[in-house]
Amino acid sequence: MAIIVKSAIKIDKGFDTWAAMVKSQDERLGSMGVKFLFAGTEKNDPTQLHAIMMFPSMEVLQAFGADEELTEIRRQGGAVIETGVMTPISEDYFTNYPDAFIKH
């Protein structure tokens, strides 16, 4: 069963730098089965990033957090790792109601 996680973290190099870092890790994240369902910064605080992510299992979520190389790549992409909070969501949820909104 997939695990949906709400995350919040400070970024110090801007959203574009952070997003480029994530996209540079497509192969690694894909091989782990990690997907971003949403990522964006607060309107009044562009240093506060929020994301909704999907992990295929709790083990993959833990492996993501423990991956030292990926952690350093995230740090280089502007993520202030020490500020990160990852909150697993219960199995009671729905998505894209009433329909999806996507901006690329």
C-alpha positions in Angstrom: 0.0 0.0 0.0 1.3 3.4 -0.9 2.2 6.0 1.8 1.2 9.6 1.2 3.4 12.1 3.0 3.0 15.8 3.6 6.4 17.5 3.9 7.5 21.0 4.8 11.1 22.2 4.6 13.0 25.5 4.2 14.8 26.1 1.0 17.6 28.7 0.6 18.4 28.7 -3.1 14.9 29.3 -4.5 12.2 27.0 -5.9 13.7 26.8 -9.4 17.0 25.5 -8.0 15.2 23.0 -5.8 12.9 21.8 -8.6 15.9 21.3 -11.0 17.6 19.2 -8.3 14.4 17.0 -8.0 14.2 16.6 -11.7 17.9 15.7 -11.9 17.0 12.8 -9.6 14.2 11.4 -11.7 16.0 8.1 -12.3 16.9 7.5 -8.6 13.4 8.6 -7.3 11.7 6.5 -10.0 13.7 3.4 -9.1 12.6 3.9 -5.5 9.0 4.4 -6.6 8.9 7.9 -5.1 6.5 10.4 -6.7 5.8 14.0 -6.1 2.0 14.7 -6.2 2.5 18.4 -5.4 5.4 20.8 -4.6 5.3 24.6 -4.1 6.3 27.4 -1.8 4.1 29.6 0.4 2.8 32.7 -1.4 4.2 35.0 1.3 7.4 33.0 2.1 9.2 31.6 -0.9 11.7 29.9 1.5 9.0 27.6 2.9 8.4 24.6 0.6 5.5 22.2 0.9 5.2 18.9 -0.9 2.9 16.0 -1.1 4.8 12.8 -1.9 3.9 9.2 -2.5 6.1 6.3 -1.4 5.4 2.7 -2.2 6.0 1.6 1.4 7.2 2.8 4.8 10.5 1.1 4.1 11.1 3.2 1.1 10.2 6.4 3.0 12.8 5.4 5.6 15.4 4.6 2.9 14.7 8.0 1.3 15.5 9.7 4.7 18.5 7.5 5.3 20.1 7.9 1.9 23.2 10.0 2.7 24.1 10.7 -0.9 20.6 11.9 -1.8 20.5 14.0 1.4 23.7 15.8 0.2 22.2 16.3 -3.2 19.1 17.7 -1.6 21.2 20.0 0.5 23.1 21.2 -2.6 19.7 21.9 -4.2 18.8 24.3 -1.4 16.9 22.1 1.1 17.8 23.0 4.6 17.6 19.4 5.8 17.4 20.1 9.5 14.1 22.0 9.1 12.3 19.2 7.2 9.1 17.7 8.7 7.6 14.6 7.0 4.0 13.7 8.1 2.5 10.4 6.9 -1.2 10.8 6.0 -3.8 8.2 7.0 -5.5 5.9 4.5 -8.6 8.2 4.6 -8.1 10.7 1.8 -9.1 11.7 -1.8 -7.2 13.5 -4.5 -8.0 15.9 -7.3 -11.5 16.7 -6.2 -13.4 17.8 -8.2 -10.7 17.7 -10.9 -7.0 18.1 -11.3 -5.2 21.4 -11.6 -1.7 21.1 -13.0 0.9 23.7 -13.6 4.3 22.7 -15.0 
